[in-house]
């Protein structure tokens, strides 16, 4: 992940589509896309380039489409200074330039496969409406993992997955002026946020990670360089330790924590004025499960190389699907939550919905990712040594 990974790909798709005259393919009356981020936006832009006649409708649960989710920590840290810089394409632009029907604050709550309809609930009023489709594309992404830890939903606790999350953290910081931040989870977003809090001048920043290292995709010895860099810049790491409870700030010494006393399994208690929960993600596949689409053992939606699900009129793309692992080859499958693959998958969806003469196919993901932590950049491609050992595959380290 990088500050502009998802936004860069989506911007490229939008600019690429705008350079072409719309095609003359037969009308495909109604295509509905559920979710308006990377995969959804690229599906819509590509499909509009292929046909000027198709009616394309996007329903997005949040208040934003096509935003730079990888840039959220950098906005909170001040490296990205303008809120508007996080929004790649506003709904008004998508409507005027691409003739897309974009609806934000609208959640798809059910699907009727037999009738080929969806039911949508408006967040503001609670009113529900029904819409017909010829082809449906599911690009709902992932939700933040929220383990059943006592006190996890206390005030001052935030996930960092959306513009709304970012706005909430920004307001909390502006009004509470936190001096002690605890980040639960040592993945991409957790480390980027921890770094940015130090850049912003927060005196005390802790990262709690259940695994013995941060950044799980890296080999253990590679992660040591990140550990050293984080500690060098004043971030305290609690590795191989998990959270057992979040309690009202009274257990520790000194001033009472504004958000929580974070009690670790080791018995250590950390006072926190702000807690960011970055303990992983799970696929947002309730809709797919409810209508009986085939799911992988991990809960991700199963698709073929055309991005079609087990229903011939329903496609899926993005973080919530299972794809081929191109690093391992063969029948190996995995799920990778990255903006680049999501955008490519969206274009494949569009090609097959439009029935182009030479449609593209999605052959899998190699899982290339990169993160910057202070003066160090760490990148990984494919699988790590731990995975190879688990699968009993030969390798050289």
Secondary structure, DSSP 8 states (H G I E B T S, - for coil): --TTHHHHHHHHHHHHHHTS---B-----EEEEE--SHHHHHHHHHHHHHBSSSEEEEEESSS-SSB-GGGHHHHHHTSS--GGGGBSS-HHHHHHHH--EEEESEEEEEEETTTTEEEEEETTT--EEEEE-SEEEE---EEE-----BTTT-TTEE--SSHHHHHHHHHHHHHH--SEEEEE--SHHHHHHHHHHHHHT-SEEEEEESSSSSSTTS-HHHHHHHHHHHHHTTEEEEET--EEEEE-TTSSSSS--SSEEEEETTS-EEEESEEEE-S-EEE--HHHHHTT--B-TTS-EE--TT-B-SSTTEEE-STTEEEEBTTT-TT-EE----HHHHHHHHHHHHHHHTT-TT------B---EEEEETTEEEEE-S--HHHHHHTT-----
